Every structure is written in C-alpha cells, then in structure tokens.
Amino acid sequence: MIVIMGAAGATGGATLRSLAALGAPTRALSRDPARLAAALDGPTLARTAILPADAADPVSLRAAFHGARQLFLTMANGPHQVRHELNAIEAAVDCGLEHVVKVSAPAAEPDSPVAVSRGHHLVEERLRASGLTATVLRPYAFMQKLLLLAPGIAAGVVHGAMGRARCNYVDARDVGDAAAAVLTRPEPAGGTYPLTGGRAYSHPELTALLSELLGRPIRYLDLGPSGLHAHLVGRAGMPDWLARHVVEIQQLATGRPETPDDTAFRRLTGRAPRTLEAFLRENLHHFR
Ligand SMILES: NC(=O)c1ccc[n+]([C@@H]2O[C@H](COP(=O)([O-])OP(=O)(O)OC[C@H]3O[C@@H](n4cnc5c(N)ncnc54)[C@H](OP(=O)(O)O)[C@@H]3O)[C@@H](O)[C@H]2O)c1
C-alpha cells in the first residue's frame, strides 16, 4: 500500500493519478477528504482510499500510515513545512514503512540562497538518517505555476527579476509519472533525482513563445528583486514569505545558470518529458 500526502495538490494529485493508471492501490490523505474526493476523476477515485490527516497532528498521521509500505511525501510551502514533513518521517518510522519518496527542490543545501531549499535540505538529511529507503525528487519550476501569471499575460505583460537568465521548467504531471515509476519498482532503490524538462527558457524567450502562440505581443518587464517583491505583495496580493520565495528562486536562476537535464526523468519513465510549448498550447484559454 502506498500513502500519498498532499494528494489534493499539484505533485500529490499527479502521483495519485499516475499510480491509479498503473493499477497500484493507494491511500490518499487530505485535511479535507470531501474536497479531495470531489476533485478526483472516477477511475482514480475507484482505486483510492481517502483518509483524513493533518501533518500538524502526529496521531492522525500514524492512523493514516498504519499497515502501509511506502509514502509519497509532498507538502505545500509555508512557515510550518519543515515541522510537518519531519512529523511525517517520524510517523513513517514508527509505523514501520520501508520507503519514502520526498518532493524536494533544487539547491537543497545548508547554505542555499533559497530559504525553502534550506528547509528541504534539513528534511532530506533527516530522511536519509531515518533508516528508511529514501528517494528524493528535486524538480525545477512547475509549468503549472505559470497559470498564476494569467492575469498579467491577459494584460500583455509578464513581470520578473531574472533578466535574461534561463529557468528550467518541468510539468508537475511528469513529477507524478517519475514518482509513480519509483513507487512501483519491485524493490525500493532510493536515490536523488533532479527533474527538468528538455529545455530551459528565459523570461524574454517565454514571452516570445507566448506572443507567437497567442498571436499578440506579450512583453517582459524586469522589475529587479525589490520591485518584483513589491509588485507581488502590493499588486498580486501574495503573502510576504511567498513573494520572498519567488524572488529568491529568480535570483538563484540568475546566480547559477540553469541547464536542462532530463537524464533522470528518461531513465525512470523511459520517455521524454512534456514540453513547455505543449503545456502552453493546452492552457492558452487561461491566457486569452
Ligand atoms: N512550485 C514549484 O515550481 C516547485 C518547484 C520545485 C519544488 N517544489 C516543491 O514542491 C512542493 C509542493 O508541491 P505541490 O505544488 O504539489 O504542493 P501544493 O499543491 O502547494 O500543496 C500540496 C498539499 O499540501 C497539503 N498540506 C498542506 N498543509 C498540510 C498539512 N498540515 N497536513 C497535511 N497536508 C498538508 C495540502 O493538502 P490538503 O489541503 O488536502 O490537506 C496540499 O494539497 C514544495 O515542497 C515545493 O518546495 C515546488
């Protein structure tokens, strides 16, 4: 039995759907099981047991993990993310699970310039020291997050702070397919896998592609780090911590040039990753 945390989210939902398509039995967790059930398609729902669990509540985690063998661990970013993920690892050890697949992030290092990645480093270290088989997926920026730019794109502009630096994108559905491949191996092997698409894009390249697909000009406006932070908080209504995170990610891409590396993805799934162009074509209605 495979337990999926964050099953209502981007990577947890994708992993759940991929596993259901492979016929693997899963247990999907949510703080709001009714909302999760309503969000699932019929075939996925038919193969899934949905249980309530809150990572802030270790008792609920133990009840949800009981009798399972593997855990897919992904958690929304937020001020309590590290504590919540450590609670899940502790419960996995207590319940005798064998294998945890954790969604981490690039630059998960102790002195990372990205605060969220420093948190991921801490959780990765704890997971590797837990005695469980540890698989760590380090995806780059999810294509799905580009949907947050839709209001700006509808008005003809993308705001950012990474100049002409390129950023790796990966479709969150590919993270789910990679996770499902790892979780359905006969024996858990562990390891750390960076996940990217086949091509990195700068913001000017992204807006050029959007202009071509939409048939109207979309321009890129570089606001610099403090300008982007002010824009995200003041105009887009983002919480301060999340706006800082977005700026840090863009500064990371500026400071450490990102090149695509789909080796791990191809090795795990046996196919090429989805492309950004295909994702944008599929979602053009959001940007009109
Ligand atoms: N966004 C990116 O481009 C990107 C890139 C690389 C890595 N990452 C990493 O990917 C991870 C996020 O993945 P995602 O986008 O799939 O997450 P997400 O969609 O933002 O959220 C995943 C789930 O976290 C669950 N959650 C939040 N608090 C919880 C709690 N107290 N107990 C139990 N569940 C809780 C929520 O489930 P319920 O509400 O149903 O309980 C939610 O569905 C992050 O750790 C991030 O650092 C993101």
The ligand as an SDF file (V2000), in Angstrom:
LIG
                    3D

 48 52  0  0  0  0  0  0  0  0999 V2000
    6.1280   25.2570   -7.2890 N   0  0  0  0  0  0  0  0  0  0  0  0
    7.2380   24.8870   -7.9090 C   0  0  0  0  0  0  0  0  0  0  0  0
    7.5110   25.3300   -9.0430 O   0  0  0  0  0  0  0  0  0  0  0  0
    8.1800   23.9240   -7.2080 C   0  0  0  0  0  0  0  0  0  0  0  0
    9.3910   23.6120   -7.8090 C   0  0  0  0  0  0  0  0  0  0  0  0
   10.2370   22.7040   -7.1820 C   0  0  0  0  0  0  0  0  0  0  0  0
    9.8780   22.1270   -5.9700 C   0  0  0  0  0  0  0  0  0  0  0  0
    8.6890   22.4750   -5.4010 N   0  0  0  0  0  0  0  0  0  0  0  0
    8.3220   21.8680   -4.1040 C   0  0  0  0  0  0  0  0  0  0  0  0
    7.1330   21.0990   -4.3090 O   0  0  0  0  0  0  0  0  0  0  0  0
    6.4140   21.0490   -3.0700 C   0  0  0  0  0  0  0  0  0  0  0  0
    4.9820   21.4480   -3.2770 C   0  0  0  0  0  0  0  0  0  0  0  0
    4.3860   20.5840   -4.1690 O   0  0  0  0  0  0  0  0  0  0  0  0
    2.9010   20.8750   -4.6730 P   0  0  0  0  0  0  0  0  0  0  0  0
    2.9090   22.0370   -5.6210 O   0  0  0  0  0  0  0  0  0  0  0  0
    2.3650   19.5890   -5.1040 O   0  0  0  0  0  0  0  0  0  0  0  0
    2.1890   21.3500   -3.3410 O   0  0  0  0  0  0  0  0  0  0  0  0
    0.8160   22.1290   -3.1890 P   0  0  0  0  0  0  0  0  0  0  0  0
   -0.0560   21.7940   -4.3630 O   0  0  0  0  0  0  0  0  0  0  0  0
    1.0920   23.5630   -2.9110 O   0  0  0  0  0  0  0  0  0  0  0  0
    0.2530   21.5170   -1.8090 O   0  0  0  0  0  0  0  0  0  0  0  0
    0.2920   20.1410   -1.5750 C   0  0  0  0  0  0  0  0  0  0  0  0
   -0.5820   19.7690   -0.4410 C   0  0  0  0  0  0  0  0  0  0  0  0
   -0.0040   20.0570    0.8170 O   0  0  0  0  0  0  0  0  0  0  0  0
   -1.0270   19.6670    1.7090 C   0  0  0  0  0  0  0  0  0  0  0  0
   -0.8510   20.2170    3.0430 N   0  0  0  0  0  0  0  0  0  0  0  0
   -0.6250   21.4880    3.4080 C   0  0  0  0  0  0  0  0  0  0  0  0
   -0.5900   21.5610    4.7620 N   0  0  0  0  0  0  0  0  0  0  0  0
   -0.8140   20.3070    5.2230 C   0  0  0  0  0  0  0  0  0  0  0  0
   -0.9290   19.7400    6.4990 C   0  0  0  0  0  0  0  0  0  0  0  0
   -0.8100   20.4780    7.6270 N   0  0  0  0  0  0  0  0  0  0  0  0
   -1.1630   18.4150    6.6020 N   0  0  0  0  0  0  0  0  0  0  0  0
   -1.3280   17.6550    5.5120 C   0  0  0  0  0  0  0  0  0  0  0  0
   -1.2400   18.1320    4.2590 N   0  0  0  0  0  0  0  0  0  0  0  0
   -0.9850   19.4360    4.1300 C   0  0  0  0  0  0  0  0  0  0  0  0
   -2.3390   20.1810    1.0850 C   0  0  0  0  0  0  0  0  0  0  0  0
   -3.2930   19.1480    1.2070 O   0  0  0  0  0  0  0  0  0  0  0  0
   -4.7540   19.3550    1.8860 P   0  0  0  0  0  0  0  0  0  0  0  0
   -5.1000   20.8050    1.8160 O   0  0  0  0  0  0  0  0  0  0  0  0
   -5.6420   18.4920    1.0530 O   0  0  0  0  0  0  0  0  0  0  0  0
   -4.6080   18.8480    3.2790 O   0  0  0  0  0  0  0  0  0  0  0  0
   -1.9380   20.3960   -0.3840 C   0  0  0  0  0  0  0  0  0  0  0  0
   -2.7910   19.7690   -1.2940 O   0  0  0  0  0  0  0  0  0  0  0  0
    7.0200   22.0760   -2.1370 C   0  0  0  0  0  0  0  0  0  0  0  0
    7.6710   21.4380   -1.1080 O   0  0  0  0  0  0  0  0  0  0  0  0
    7.9500   22.8700   -3.0440 C   0  0  0  0  0  0  0  0  0  0  0  0
    9.0740   23.3940   -2.3580 O   0  0  0  0  0  0  0  0  0  0  0  0
    7.8380   23.3480   -5.9850 C   0  0  0  0  0  0  0  0  0  0  0  0
  1  2  1  0
  2  3  2  0
  2  4  1  0
  4  5  1  0
  4 48  2  0
  5  6  2  0
  6  7  1  0
  7  8  2  0
  8  9  1  0
  8 48  1  0
  9 10  1  0
  9 46  1  0
 10 11  1  0
 11 12  1  0
 11 44  1  0
 12 13  1  0
 13 14  1  0
 14 15  2  0
 14 16  1  0
 14 17  1  0
 17 18  1  0
 18 19  2  0
 18 20  1  0
 18 21  1  0
 21 22  1  0
 22 23  1  0
 23 24  1  0
 23 42  1  0
 24 25  1  0
 25 26  1  0
 25 36  1  0
 26 27  1  0
 26 35  1  0
 27 28  2  0
 28 29  1  0
 29 30  1  0
 29 35  2  0
 30 31  1  0
 30 32  2  0
 32 33  1  0
 33 34  2  0
 34 35  1  0
 36 37  1  0
 36 42  1  0
 37 38  1  0
 38 39  2  0
 38 40  1  0
 38 41  1  0
 42 43  1  0
 44 45  1  0
 44 46  1  0
 46 47  1  0
M  CHG  2   8   1  16  -1
M  END
$$$$
